[in-house]
Amino acid sequence: MQGLRTIRSRLREAETRVGRAPNSVTLIAVSKTQPEDRVRAVLQDGQRVFGENRVQEAQSRWTPLREEVGGIDLHLIGPLQTNKARAAVELFGTIHTLDRPRLAETLARLAQERGASPEVFVQVNTGREVQKAGCPPEEADALVARSRELGLPVVGLMCIPPDGEDPVPHFRLLREIAGRNGLSGLSMGMSGDFEEAVAEGATHVRVGSAIFGARDVSAPPVATGA
């Protein structure tokens, strides 16, 4: 798929420009609401790391696809309700949207029951936008500490900068918070700004439309079937 090949090339160039090792940044192909034919085309080009926003949609798409294709690594990048947490920890290898103590407690309890836990990023609402998930920046240290206390494998932080703003200050704020908490993972950067995110230290970038093309938001998500 040409979109995927273009993004991979741009990502490698972005790494090179700032002296980072090739393939040091994980490309998450955001497949939410994308039709099955586009997802299959990206799979055929070798992509195995995918991001989904909704647990139920991810279950319907990826449960059958995982039976066909091996090595798929799923990342939850959308808000997580506590009543969907059990399904999330069973489906996803990484959850990028831990944003409150109650959710941390639920994930920790489920991990203890299962004997395993997804890796976790704490989501920080760097723009303090009321319509967005994520803890306020001033609460991030406490949430990281509480999550670690509960035994969760916190590997980094995630943010989504406000639309229309320069994303770089938000990336730098996230990096600062991660640094003082001893976290190396930085999930930041999307289709329009992932190169800037790489320059600011991103370890994971989340790219959807630049890989798959524009979403048809008028149509319901297409579930993957036999």
C-alpha positions in Angstrom: 0.0 0.0 0.0 1.6 3.3 -1.1 0.5 5.2 1.9 2.3 2.8 4.3 5.4 2.8 2.1 5.5 6.6 2.1 5.1 6.9 5.8 7.7 4.3 6.5 10.1 6.2 4.3 9.3 9.5 6.0 9.7 8.0 9.4 13.2 6.6 8.5 14.2 10.0 7.2 12.9 11.7 10.3 15.0 9.3 12.5 18.1 10.0 10.4 17.8 13.7 10.5 18.0 13.8 14.3 20.6 11.0 14.7 18.3 8.3 15.9 18.8 4.7 15.0 16.8 3.3 12.1 13.6 1.6 13.1 13.9 3.0 16.7 10.4 4.5 16.5 7.4 2.1 16.5 4.9 2.9 13.8 1.3 2.3 15.0 -1.1 2.0 12.0 -4.4 3.4 13.3 -7.0 1.2 11.8 -10.1 2.5 13.7 -13.2 2.7 11.4 -11.1 1.7 8.4 -12.8 -0.8 6.0 -11.5 -4.4 5.9 -9.9 -4.1 2.4 -7.6 -1.3 3.5 -6.6 -3.1 6.6 -5.8 -6.3 4.7 -3.7 -4.3 2.2 -1.6 -2.9 5.0 -1.2 -6.3 6.5 -0.1 -7.6 3.1 2.7 -5.0 3.2 4.0 -6.4 6.4 2.6 -4.0 9.0 1.8 -5.8 12.3 1.4 -3.0 14.8 -2.1 -1.5 14.9 -4.0 1.0 17.0 -7.7 0.9 17.8 -10.0 3.4 19.6 -12.8 1.2 20.7 -12.6 -2.2 22.4 -15.8 -3.6 20.7 -14.7 -2.6 17.2 -11.3 -4.1 17.8 -12.8 -7.4 19.0 -15.0 -7.7 15.9 -12.1 -6.9 13.6 -9.1 -8.5 15.1 -10.4 -11.7 16.6 -10.9 -13.4 13.2 -7.9 -11.6 11.6 -5.6 -13.0 14.3 -6.6 -16.5 13.3 -5.4 -15.8 9.8 -2.3 -13.6 10.4 0.3 -14.1 13.1 2.3 -11.6 15.1 -0.3 -8.8 15.3 0.4 -6.3 18.1 -2.6 -4.3 19.1 -2.5 -1.0 20.9 -5.5 0.7 22.5 -5.3 4.4 21.8 -8.8 5.5 22.7 -10.4 6.2 26.1 -11.1 3.1 28.2 -14.2 2.7 30.3 -13.7 0.5 33.4 -16.5 -1.8 32.2 -14.5 -2.5 29.1 -11.3 -3.1 30.9 -11.5 -6.9 31.1 -11.9 -7.2 27.4 -9.2 -4.7 26.8 -6.5 -6.5 28.8 -7.3 -9.7 27.0 -7.1 -8.2 23.5 -4.4 -5.5 23.6 -0.7 -5.8 24.2 -0.4 -2.1 25.1 -2.9 0.4 26.5 -2.0 4.0 25.8 -4.9 5.7 27.7 -4.5 5.1 31.4 -5.8 8.5 32.8 -7.2 8.0 36.3 -6.5 6.1 39.5 -9.8 4.1 39.4 -8.8 2.7 36.0 -5.3 1.9 37.2 -6.9 -0.1 40.1 -9.2 -2.0 37.8 -6.3 -2.8 35.4 -4.2 -4.0 38.3 -6.9 -6.2 39.6 -7.5 -7.8 36.2 -3.8 -8.3 35.7 -3.5 -10.0 39.0 -6.4 -12.3 38.1 -4.8 -13.1 34.7 -1.2 -13.3 35.9 -0.2 -10.9 33.1 -0.8 -7.3 32.1 -0.6 -5.2 29.0 2.1 -2.6 28.9 0.7 0.8 29.9 1.1 4.4 28.9 -0.3 7.2 31.1 -2.3 9.7 29.0 -1.6 13.3 29.8 -4.0 16.0 28.6 -1.2 18.5 27.9 -3.7 21.1 26.5 -6.1 20.7 29.5 -9.0 20.3 27.0 -12.2 19.5 28.8 -13.4 17.3 25.9 -10.4 15.1 25.9 -9.3 12.2 28.1 -6.0 12.3 29.9 -5.0 13.4 33.3 -3.9 17.1 33.8 -0.1 17.6 33.6 0.1 18.4 37.3 -1.5 15.1 38.2 0.7 12.9 36.0 3.5 12.2 38.6 1.0 11.0 41.1 -0.8 8.8 38.6 2.5 7.2 37.5 3.4 6.6 41.1 0.1 5.1 42.0 0.1 2.8 38.9 3.6 1.6 39.8 2.5 1.0 43.3 -0.3 -1.2 42.0 2.2 -3.2 40.0 1.3 -2.0 36.5 4.0 -2.0 33.9 4.1 1.7 33.1 6.4 2.2 30.1 5.7 5.7 29.1 3.3 8.7 28.5 0.9 9.6 25.7 -0.6 12.9 24.6 -2.8 14.3 21.8 -2.0 18.0 21.3 -4.9 20.4 20.7 -6.0 20.8 17.1 -4.6 23.9 15.5 -1.8 24.5 18.0 1.9 24.0 17.6 2.4 20.5 18.9 6.1 20.9 19.8 5.5 22.5 23.2 3.1 19.7 24.1 5.7 17.1 23.0 8.3 18.8 25.1 6.1 18.9 28.2 5.3 15.2 27.8 9.1 14.5 27.5 9.8 16.6 30.6 7.2 14.7 32.7 8.5 11.3 31.4 12.1 12.3 32.2 11.5 13.1 35.8 9.5 9.9 36.2 12.2 7.7 34.7 10.0 6.7 31.7 11.5 6.2 28.3 8.3 5.7 26.3 6.7 8.6 24.5 3.6 7.9 22.5 3.1 11.2 20.5 2.7 12.3 16.9 0.1 11.6 14.4 -0.4 11.9 10.6 0.2 15.7 10.5 3.0 16.0 13.1 4.8 12.7 13.6 8.1 14.0 12.2 8.2 16.8 14.7 7.4 14.2 17.4 10.3 12.0 16.3 12.6 15.1 16.7 11.3 15.5 20.2 11.9 11.9 21.2 8.8 10.0 20.3 9.2 6.2 20.6 5.7 5.5 19.2 3.8 7.4 16.5 0.2 6.9 15.7 -0.6 7.3 12.0 -4.0 6.6 10.4 -5.2 8.7 7.5 -1.8 9.1 6.0 -1.5 5.3 5.7 -5.1 4.3 5.0 -6.6 7.3 3.4 -9.5 9.4 4.7 -12.1 7.6 6.8 -15.7 7.4 5.7 -17.2 8.8 8.8 -20.8 8.4 7.4 -20.5 4.7 7.2 -20.5 2.3 10.2 -17.3 0.4 11.0 -16.8 -2.7 8.9 -16.4 -5.8 11.0 -14.0 -8.4 9.8 -15.6 -11.8 9.2 -14.9 -15.1 7.6 
